[in-house]
Amino acid sequence: MKIDLSRLDAHAADYLGLHRTVEHQAGDMLSELLETVVGPWLASAPLAVWTCRAEVRGEWVDIAEFPWSRDRALGFRLLAADEPVEGLLAEGATVFSIACVPSFG
């Protein structure tokens, strides 16, 4: 299945790496997707707390928070139920969309 990732960075001129589409196993759990796809993708992002939202069954909801530190090794906090990703898609959807936004402070 296709995973569509996007992020809003701190600086308006930052445009490289802000969008990525990848193929991923549909049967994987949400936590596996976050660990193997989203986490490594955010590793090159500015230091911030990243909140990731996804289109789950047709509605945008918070799914995870990545509290980065300088060593980038803190992992993430799951904010939604850990389910197979394919079960989170709206009926007829073929792409799982995730958008990540930073908070600084």
C-alpha positions as CSV (number, residue, x, y, z in Angstrom):
1,M,0.0,0.0,0.0
2,K,1.1,3.6,-0.5
3,I,2.0,5.8,2.4
4,D,1.9,9.6,1.7
5,L,4.1,11.5,4.2
6,S,4.2,15.3,4.5
7,R,5.6,17.7,7.1
8,L,5.6,21.3,7.8
9,D,9.0,22.6,8.8
10,A,10.1,25.6,10.8
11,H,11.3,27.7,7.8
12,A,9.1,28.4,4.8
13,A,12.2,28.0,2.5
14,D,12.7,24.4,3.7
15,Y,11.1,22.3,0.9
16,L,13.5,19.4,0.4
17,G,12.3,16.2,2.1
18,L,8.9,17.7,3.1
19,H,6.9,15.2,1.1
20,R,7.5,11.5,0.4
21,T,5.4,8.6,-0.9
22,V,6.5,5.1,0.0
23,E,5.2,1.5,-0.5
24,H,4.7,-0.3,2.8
25,Q,3.2,-3.6,4.0
26,A,-0.6,-3.2,4.4
27,G,-0.8,-5.7,7.2
28,D,1.8,-4.0,9.5
29,M,0.6,-2.5,12.7
30,L,0.5,1.3,13.0
31,S,3.4,1.2,15.5
32,E,5.5,-0.7,13.0
33,L,4.8,1.9,10.3
34,L,5.7,4.7,12.7
35,E,9.0,3.0,13.8
36,T,10.2,1.9,10.3
37,V,9.0,4.7,8.0
38,V,8.0,7.9,9.9
39,G,10.7,7.9,12.6
40,P,13.6,7.6,10.2
41,W,12.1,10.2,7.9
42,L,11.7,12.7,10.7
43,A,15.3,12.1,11.9
44,S,16.5,14.6,9.3
45,A,13.9,17.2,10.4
46,P,14.6,20.1,12.7
47,L,14.7,19.4,16.4
48,A,11.1,19.7,17.7
49,V,8.3,17.7,19.1
50,W,6.5,16.3,16.0
51,T,2.8,15.5,16.2
52,C,1.7,13.2,13.4
53,R,-1.8,13.2,12.1
54,A,-3.3,10.7,9.7
55,E,-6.4,10.3,7.7
56,V,-8.1,7.4,9.6
57,R,-11.3,6.1,8.2
58,G,-11.9,9.5,6.5
59,E,-11.1,11.8,9.5
60,W,-7.8,13.4,10.4
61,V,-6.7,12.4,13.9
62,D,-3.5,12.6,16.0
63,I,-1.7,9.2,15.8
64,A,1.7,9.8,17.4
65,E,4.1,12.3,19.0
66,F,7.9,12.1,18.4
67,P,9.7,14.0,21.2
68,W,13.1,14.5,19.7
69,S,16.3,15.0,21.7
70,R,19.7,15.8,20.4
71,D,20.5,12.0,20.0
72,R,17.1,11.4,18.3
73,A,16.7,8.2,20.2
74,L,13.5,8.8,22.2
75,G,11.1,6.9,19.9
76,F,7.5,8.0,19.8
77,R,4.3,8.0,21.9
78,L,1.3,6.4,20.2
79,L,-1.8,8.5,20.4
80,A,-4.2,6.1,18.6
81,A,-5.0,2.5,18.9
82,D,-2.3,0.2,17.4
83,E,-4.2,-1.5,14.6
84,P,-3.2,-2.9,11.2
85,V,-2.7,0.0,8.8
86,E,-5.0,-1.4,6.2
87,G,-7.9,-1.3,8.7
88,L,-7.3,2.5,9.2
89,L,-8.1,3.3,5.6
90,A,-11.5,4.8,4.6
91,E,-13.5,2.5,2.4
92,G,-12.1,2.5,-1.1
93,A,-8.9,4.4,-0.2
94,T,-5.6,3.1,-1.5
95,V,-3.3,5.6,0.2
96,F,-2.7,6.2,3.9
97,S,-1.9,9.9,4.5
98,I,0.2,11.1,7.4
99,A,1.1,14.8,8.1
100,C,3.6,15.8,10.7
101,V,3.7,19.3,12.3
102,P,6.3,20.6,14.8
103,S,6.0,22.4,18.1
104,F,8.9,24.3,19.5
105,G,9.4,25.2,23.1
